[in-house]
Amino acid sequence: MAAAALDRLEACQEALIRAFDAHPAEAIEAASADYLAALDEVRGIDFWTADPALKSRLEKLLGRTNEAQMRVNFLTAMAERRQRALSALRGRPASALYTRHGG
């Protein structure tokens, strides 16, 4: 069961990274939902430290999670640059671009 949960987590992680690289929001949202479901499945397993192979594999997957986080940081920076550019074109401060009422 644990190996199957890790297989699913790894597949979802790869799909999420591919979605980040491709940038379509719908793909990122779908891959994120699948990844969260796979994480919930892994969270239910409580004997990781008893099996060194499982623990090692989980640590490897944690490294891949860091790769996904780097992509999130990159996309966030890109969105912030676009927000600043649009704000400059509108002659408004960047913080005023997105407001509670869509202003």
SEDO-719179 format. One record per residue (C-alpha): residue number from 0; residue in one letter; x, y, z. Coordinates in Angstrom, 1 decimal, padded with zeros to 4 digits. Layout:
REM SEDO-719179
+-----+-----+--------+--------+--------+
|   n | res |     px |     py |     pz |
+-----+-----+--------+--------+--------+
| NUM |   A |      X |      Y |      Z |
...
+-----+-----+--------+--------+--------+
This chain:
REM SEDO-719179
+-----+-----+--------+--------+--------+
|   n | res |     px |     py |     pz |
+-----+-----+--------+--------+--------+
|   0 |   M |  000.0 |  000.0 |  000.0 |
|   1 |   A |  002.8 |  002.5 |  000.9 |
|   2 |   A |  004.6 |  001.8 | -002.4 |
|   3 |   A |  001.4 |  002.3 | -004.4 |
|   4 |   A |  000.7 |  005.6 | -002.5 |
|   5 |   L |  004.3 |  006.8 | -003.3 |
|   6 |   D |  003.9 |  005.8 | -007.0 |
|   7 |   R |  000.7 |  007.9 | -007.2 |
|   8 |   L |  002.3 |  010.8 | -005.4 |
|   9 |   E |  005.3 |  010.7 | -007.7 |
|  10 |   A |  003.1 |  010.5 | -010.8 |
|  11 |   C |  001.0 |  013.5 | -009.5 |
|  12 |   Q |  004.1 |  015.4 | -008.7 |
|  13 |   E |  005.5 |  014.9 | -012.2 |
|  14 |   A |  002.1 |  016.0 | -013.7 |
|  15 |   L |  002.1 |  019.1 | -011.5 |
|  16 |   I |  005.7 |  020.1 | -012.5 |
|  17 |   R |  004.7 |  019.6 | -016.2 |
|  18 |   A |  001.6 |  021.8 | -015.7 |
|  19 |   F |  003.8 |  024.5 | -014.1 |
|  20 |   D |  006.2 |  024.4 | -017.0 |
|  21 |   A |  003.3 |  024.6 | -019.6 |
|  22 |   H |  001.5 |  027.4 | -017.6 |
|  23 |   P | -002.2 |  026.7 | -018.4 |
|  24 |   A | -004.1 |  027.6 | -015.2 |
|  25 |   E | -006.6 |  024.8 | -015.7 |
|  26 |   A | -003.9 |  022.2 | -015.9 |
|  27 |   I | -002.2 |  023.6 | -012.8 |
|  28 |   E | -005.4 |  023.5 | -010.9 |
|  29 |   A | -006.3 |  019.9 | -011.9 |
|  30 |   A | -002.7 |  018.7 | -011.2 |
|  31 |   S | -002.7 |  020.5 | -007.9 |
|  32 |   A | -006.0 |  018.8 | -006.8 |
|  33 |   D | -004.6 |  015.4 | -007.8 |
|  34 |   Y | -001.4 |  016.1 | -006.0 |
|  35 |   L | -003.2 |  017.1 | -002.8 |
|  36 |   A | -005.3 |  013.9 | -003.0 |
|  37 |   A | -002.2 |  011.9 | -003.3 |
|  38 |   L | -000.6 |  013.7 | -000.4 |
|  39 |   D | -003.6 |  012.9 |  001.8 |
|  40 |   E | -003.2 |  009.2 |  000.9 |
|  41 |   V |  000.5 |  009.3 |  001.9 |
|  42 |   R | -000.3 |  011.2 |  005.1 |
|  43 |   G | -002.4 |  008.2 |  006.2 |
|  44 |   I |  000.6 |  005.9 |  006.3 |
|  45 |   D |  002.4 |  006.1 |  009.6 |
|  46 |   F |  005.3 |  003.7 |  009.4 |
|  47 |   W |  007.8 |  005.5 |  007.1 |
|  48 |   T |  010.7 |  005.2 |  009.5 |
|  49 |   A |  010.3 |  001.5 |  009.8 |
|  50 |   D |  011.2 |  000.9 |  006.2 |
|  51 |   P |  014.5 |  002.6 |  005.1 |
|  52 |   A |  013.6 |  002.2 |  001.4 |
|  53 |   L |  010.3 |  004.0 |  001.8 |
|  54 |   K |  011.9 |  006.7 |  003.9 |
|  55 |   S |  014.6 |  007.2 |  001.2 |
|  56 |   R |  012.0 |  007.4 | -001.6 |
|  57 |   L |  010.0 |  009.9 |  000.4 |
|  58 |   E |  013.0 |  012.0 |  000.8 |
|  59 |   K |  013.6 |  011.9 | -002.9 |
|  60 |   L |  010.1 |  013.0 | -003.5 |
|  61 |   L |  010.6 |  015.9 | -001.1 |
|  62 |   G |  013.4 |  017.1 | -003.3 |
|  63 |   R |  011.0 |  017.1 | -006.3 |
|  64 |   T |  008.6 |  019.1 | -004.2 |
|  65 |   N |  011.3 |  021.8 | -003.9 |
|  66 |   E |  011.6 |  021.8 | -007.7 |
|  67 |   A |  007.9 |  022.4 | -007.9 |
|  68 |   Q |  008.2 |  025.2 | -005.4 |
|  69 |   M |  010.9 |  026.9 | -007.5 |
|  70 |   R |  008.4 |  026.9 | -010.4 |
|  71 |   V |  005.7 |  028.5 | -008.2 |
|  72 |   N |  008.2 |  031.2 | -007.2 |
|  73 |   F |  009.1 |  031.8 | -010.8 |
|  74 |   L |  005.4 |  032.1 | -011.9 |
|  75 |   T |  004.7 |  034.3 | -008.9 |
|  76 |   A |  007.5 |  036.7 | -009.9 |
|  77 |   M |  006.3 |  036.7 | -013.5 |
|  78 |   A |  002.8 |  037.6 | -012.4 |
|  79 |   E |  004.1 |  040.4 | -010.2 |
|  80 |   R |  006.2 |  041.8 | -013.1 |
|  81 |   R |  003.1 |  041.7 | -015.3 |
|  82 |   Q |  001.1 |  043.4 | -012.6 |
|  83 |   R |  003.6 |  046.2 | -012.2 |
|  84 |   A |  003.8 |  046.7 | -016.0 |
|  85 |   L |  000.0 |  046.8 | -016.3 |
|  86 |   S | -000.2 |  049.2 | -013.3 |
|  87 |   A |  002.4 |  051.4 | -014.9 |
|  88 |   L |  000.4 |  051.5 | -018.2 |
|  89 |   R | -002.7 |  052.5 | -016.2 |
|  90 |   G | -000.7 |  055.1 | -014.2 |
|  91 |   R | -001.7 |  053.5 | -010.9 |
|  92 |   P |  000.3 |  051.9 | -008.1 |
|  93 |   A |  000.7 |  048.1 | -008.4 |
|  94 |   S | -001.2 |  047.6 | -005.1 |
|  95 |   A | -004.3 |  049.2 | -006.6 |
|  96 |   L | -004.5 |  046.9 | -009.6 |
|  97 |   Y | -006.4 |  044.2 | -007.8 |
|  98 |   T | -008.9 |  045.3 | -005.2 |
|  99 |   R | -011.8 |  043.7 | -003.4 |
| 100 |   H | -014.3 |  045.1 | -005.8 |
| 101 |   G | -012.4 |  044.5 | -009.0 |
| 102 |   G | -011.1 |  048.0 | -009.3 |
+-----+-----+--------+--------+--------+
